[in-house]
């Protein structure tokens, strides 16, 4: 709260949202009257739940709101994402704020220098969200960036332990607190200044500013709009231009003019999820195309596709998107299409504004599938005990779908479980067989079935129950 007020000391009000779940808080942000145009979040959690939260983030953008999200305080993100509490910092529909270490020329004096904060979060999306169209050019010029997945942070601000904090307006301490939780609300305060100027000039509040930030960052006025952070590291080195330590950098006052200029703020961007689709010859699949608007843009965006080979049919439902929204892209592959990978360009057109995104289509042969095997295929288990068998899936033809496992044929006082219960593509699962104390002795044949769509495969395990 103090950081937002410090950045915009003339704020007429500041709202704190308190709730028991992320969705409850975001819903309150999206429905409050009047709406708060600048939003800030310092929480991250796991597992990611974009299907729950993205509708709120998209609603924010459509309503002229922008959510600034702290990038985290544990250094660069790991690409595995295992157990990492990163979301929603790597989500496409938030503005992610990284950390810097700021020096001024004197106490309360002007900016002197800035380096990347060693603990600032940032990196390649651990949740593997597809790179948005507005980030592809910046990523192409960043050696550490992914060209496939979302990169973050987008911007940065001071986060080192240099803050002066007062508790309950009594005890005050210096240099004991820091983090991107301080940087994100400073950006929210900065946007309040930009929105104040924009509204004073007869414009609407800006909404989702990421497409504008990247347009500005790639433009000729970049060095006057941002402090480009070129030294320091969070595990990724800060470099000239966009990087995974500080994004585009920290704001300069001129950025307000750039954000509120009509040539920058009004527009849209396209993204595809998933951005890679695998379809067997003679089959079909789909991807969701999302249009995200910035500024006051609210025109219809007509969707078309190009680059698909002969025999591949593309459809959109609906065929156009107005404002921030989605369309389902259907892909039908004829049996005659040669196996291989094809790049399909999706183009959104609204008047003279044209944006694109890409869907990578992999066509697999008709023999794409899987087989199951059991090791050992025969197992002896005494009454009142258990044993395990490894069930392995071997794939052919590029098969990479989810296989659900089940068992049948087990006898009285015999139970079977799988861990995990599914296998994706080539992999294995541990089958546990538990035998009760009164189970019948002798051989019992257990059939293990793997099912994926219309494909069903089986293997058998012979269980010898002994006394």
Number of C-alpha atoms within 10 A of each C-alpha: 13 16 19 23 18 14 18 18 12 11 14 7 7 13 9 9 12 10 10 7 8 16 16 13 14 21 16 16 23 21 14 9 8 8 15 20 22 26 24 24 20 19 16 19 14 13 15 19 14 17 8 11 18 17 15 20 23 25 22 28 27 23 22 22 24 29 26 27 31 32 39 27 22 14 21 22 26 14 13 12 17 11 9 17 17 25 22 27 29 29 26 25 25 25 27 33 38 39 38 29 19 18 16 12 10 9 7 7 9 10 13 10 14 21 21 32 30 22 22 34 30 34 27 26 26 22 21 17 21 22 24 27 18 21 23 20 13 20 21 12 14 17 11 15 21 18 20 17 22 25 31 31 30 28 30 32 28 27 27 24 15 16 17 13 18 12 8 7 7 8 8 10 12 11 11 11 15 18 27 28 24 24 30 32 29 26 29 25 26 23 27 24 18 21 23 17 17 20 13 10 10 8 16 17 27 30 27 31 25 25 23 25 25 22 20 21 21 15 11 10 13 21 15 14 24 22 19 28 26 19 16 19 21 25 20 22 18 24 21 14 21 27 30 33 39 39 29 32 32 25 18 16 13 14 21 20 14 21 25 24 15 14 11 19 26 20 23 29 21 25 25 26 19 15 21 19 18 20 22 24 23 17 15 17 14 20 18 18 26 21 23 27 30 27 29 21 19 17 17 16 24 17 23 17 19 12 12 17 13 11 15 19 14 18 16 20 14 12 14 20 22 16 21 24 18 20 19 17 23 15 19 18 23 16 16 11 17 15 17 11 14 16 15 19 16 21 17 24 17 18 10 5 10 15 19 19 22 24 23 17 21 18 25 23 20 15 13 16 22 24 16 20 18 21 14 12 15 15 16 14 18 17 19 14 12 16 15 17 18 17 25 19 21 14 19 16 15 20 20 17 16 15 23 17 22 17 19 13 13 18 15 11 14 21 15 18 16 19 14 12 14 18 21 15 19 19 14 20 19 17 23 15 20 19 24 16 13 12 17 18 14 12 15 17 15 19 16 21 17 23 16 19 9 5 12 15 17 16 17 19 22 18 23 16 20 14 12
